[in-house]
Amino acid sequence: MLKLIPDRLKSRKLWISIITSMLVVLVVAVFELPEEQAKTIVSGLVGTAAAYSLGQGISEHNSKAEG
């Protein structure tokens, strides 16, 4: 079967990072929110993405160590 998407592009962590970056740009540049509100939203987005990526990394590490 024809592979349309390379394996390295199937990473959920990669896509979370890309989407988070796009959302940060939208919040900061496009929506023109007040600075304090934008800082709050951006820190929430970045914190959530970082926690997700860290959790996935730990989970992957543990599953590789066990198996």
C-alpha positions as CSV (number, residue, x, y, z in Angstrom):
1,M,0.0,0.0,0.0
2,L,1.2,3.5,-0.8
3,K,2.4,5.5,2.2
4,L,1.3,9.1,1.9
5,I,2.5,10.3,5.3
6,P,6.1,9.5,6.5
7,D,6.3,7.9,9.9
8,R,8.1,10.9,11.4
9,L,5.1,13.1,10.6
10,K,2.7,10.9,12.6
11,S,4.0,12.0,16.0
12,R,1.3,13.5,18.2
13,K,4.0,15.5,20.0
14,L,5.1,17.1,16.8
15,W,1.5,18.1,15.9
16,I,0.8,19.4,19.4
17,S,3.9,21.7,19.1
18,I,2.9,22.9,15.6
19,I,-0.7,23.6,16.6
20,T,0.4,25.4,19.8
21,S,2.8,27.6,17.9
22,M,0.0,28.5,15.4
23,L,-2.4,29.3,18.3
24,V,0.2,31.5,20.0
25,V,0.7,33.4,16.7
26,L,-3.1,33.8,16.4
27,V,-3.4,35.1,20.0
28,V,-0.5,37.5,19.8
29,A,-0.6,38.8,16.2
30,V,-4.1,38.3,14.8
31,F,-6.6,38.7,17.6
32,E,-4.8,41.8,19.0
33,L,-5.9,41.1,22.6
34,P,-4.8,43.2,25.5
35,E,-1.2,42.3,26.6
36,E,-2.2,40.8,30.0
37,Q,-4.9,38.7,28.5
38,A,-2.6,37.5,25.7
39,K,0.1,36.6,28.2
40,T,-2.4,34.5,30.3
41,I,-3.6,32.7,27.2
42,V,-0.2,32.1,25.8
43,S,1.2,30.8,29.1
44,G,-1.8,28.4,29.4
45,L,-1.3,27.1,25.9
46,V,2.5,26.6,26.3
47,G,2.1,25.1,29.7
48,T,-0.5,22.6,28.5
49,A,1.5,21.6,25.4
50,A,4.7,21.2,27.5
51,A,2.9,19.1,30.1
52,Y,1.4,16.9,27.3
53,S,4.7,16.5,25.5
54,L,6.6,15.7,28.8
55,G,3.9,13.2,29.8
56,Q,4.0,11.5,26.4
57,G,7.8,11.3,26.5
58,I,7.8,9.7,29.9
59,S,5.1,7.3,28.8
60,E,7.1,6.3,25.7
61,H,10.3,6.0,27.7
62,N,8.6,3.7,30.3
63,S,7.0,1.5,27.6
64,K,10.3,1.1,25.8
65,A,12.1,0.2,29.1
66,E,9.5,-2.4,29.9
67,G,9.3,-4.0,26.5
